[in-house]
Amino acid sequence: MDAEQLARLDILQQDPYETYAQVRRTPGLTFVAELDAWLVSRQADALEVLRRPDDFSSGNALLPDVPPSPAVIAELSRGIGGSPTVVTSDGAAHHRYRAPVSRGLSPARVAAAVPFIRERAAALVDSFAGEQRVELVGRYARRLPGEVIGHLLGLAADDVPVAIEGSYRAEQLLFRPLPEDEQLRAARNVVALQHLLDGYARARRDAPRDDLCSEMVSALAPGDGDLSLGQRGEIVSNLQNLLIAGHLTTTALIGTALLHLLRDRPQWELLCERPELIPAAVEETARFDTALQGFRRVTTRPVTVAGTDLPAGTAVFVAFGSANRDEATGERPDVFDITRTPVRHLAFGHGLHGCPGAQLAREQVKITLETLTSRVPGLRLAPGNDSTMLPTMIHRSPRTLLVTL
């Protein structure tokens, strides 16, 4: 992309909802140049695509918005990975990658993690004691989900910050325009993360534990003996994907939940008075300002969607964020309302590629709201808070969230 195209993409990513609304009013599908894809904007059409994985492949789900330079590619070659993951695979390969994630994030595993989530949420809020102003994205929203997924993976506490930093840098390389020197620094962070995960994979091969890392190793490399380089690359790629998906989406959802609730003071106060509304508030946040705005798909054969004929090899962008505000799904879809009767939404995808960590994400946002409304009900956005959104379609979140306690 040239500078002008990147600028248009940045504008679209910071606030895509006006574009979504225009496209939903237009018959058929609309090609959006900034995405280089046909936008699937209505919920019925999105569901149709997601229900047809044989016709709409996930192979292009994570194409970078800004292709890395040769120097960055060379730096990344020092790492361990590059294999397909559960997000970018189809058919039997997708089932093989998804199975250990589903087992590792089963309802029983999530329930067992709830005491840890509560303890860490309380400790993070306790760390604000004596302060009048706190920036919640950095001090809370990034930390809690990172610590939780690190706990489930079996990472040592000292390694969690390295893992979190490497995850964010991997996202930046894929979806943010960066100067080349910054790209190189990000690539080095990603390589460090991959070697860290590789060390855990080999350690779990020798001594398995009851954690997600061991689950992944046993599923992708059954048997014993040293892991081959190919097995290591496959395991590391899928552990890295799980790490990123396991906390960046939840970080974004926590950030947007707090932003919208604190912007609309009556709804925050209502939540403090009626904590039984917290589950509905979680669902409304996920629907209203979806963290994962959508994923790409590519047609495997000629197909027709919403009356638009698409030849094989055509890229589409399934816009979960647009589908969740489709006027056909309910009244006032562009209004944030925690008293709304929960409606069907696609915030966590649908079908074979639906997010296996949806329940874990919901629990963390729920516990966050329970902790903050009970401990600091007077929480307010600080004067002058910059609540602009990060320019991304993958983990939509406020850049910062400066609050007074």
Summary of the structure (lengths in Angstrom):
residues: 405
radius of gyration: 20.8
end to end distance: 43.1
largest distance: 62.2
contacts: 1368
relative contact order: 0.18
helix: 56%
strand: 9%
